[in-house]
Amino acid sequence: MEVPAFLAVVLIIAGAWSLVVWPQFLRRVMKDPRARDAEGKATRFLTVHVVLVSISMLLGAATAAIGIAGLVS
């Protein structure tokens, strides 16, 4: 399947956006007082957000890779 160059570029930009934005979000979440309990252990709040960010970054990387593959082919 061939991807038009414009759509490939859109996929690359969308993937790059995810890879830039989500780590910044995670930094904020980690500083949030709800991220750790009184003993310093990670709370469900932090765990859920780490999973969310991880999945989003994997999808972002896959999106960018598909865009690059579409642009190269």
N, C-alpha and C positions, 0 to 999 in steps of 0.2 A: 504494500500500500504506500503510495506516495503522498506526502504531506506538502501542501503548497508552502512556499518559503515564508509567506506572511504568517501562516499559522504556526510554523516551526519556531519563528521568532517569538510569537506570543507565548508558546509553551516554554521557551527558554527564559523569558522574562518572568512568567508566573513561577517557575521553579526557583529562579534566583530570588524572587521576592520572598518566597517561603523560607529559603535558607538564610536570608538576612533578617527577616522580621521575627521569626519564632525564637531564636536564641535571646534576643533582646527581651521578649516577653518572659522567657524563663528566668532571666536574671531578676526581673521585677518580682516574679512569684517567689523566688528563693529568698528575697529580702522581706517578703510579707510576714508579719507576725503569725499568721495562721499556718505557715509552712512547717514550723517546728513546735513541738509541745514544750512543757516546762523543763523536761529532761534533755531537750535538744534532739529528740528523735523526729524523724520525718512523719508528718501527719498524712491523712488521706488526701487532704487538699494538695499537698506537694506531690504525692504519688500520682494522683489523677492528672495533674498538669504536666508532669514529666512524661507520662504515657502519651498525652495529647500532643505535646511538642515533638516527641520522638516519631510518632506516626506521621505527623504533618511534615516533618523534615524528610522522612523517607519518601513520602509522596511527592514532595517538592523536588527532591533529587531525581526521582523517577520521571517526573514531568520534564525537568530540564534535559535529562538524558534522551527522552523521546524526541524532544525538540531538536537537540543536536543531531540525533540520528536522522531525523527528517530533513534537516538542513544539508547534511552531508550526502545523503543518497540522491 
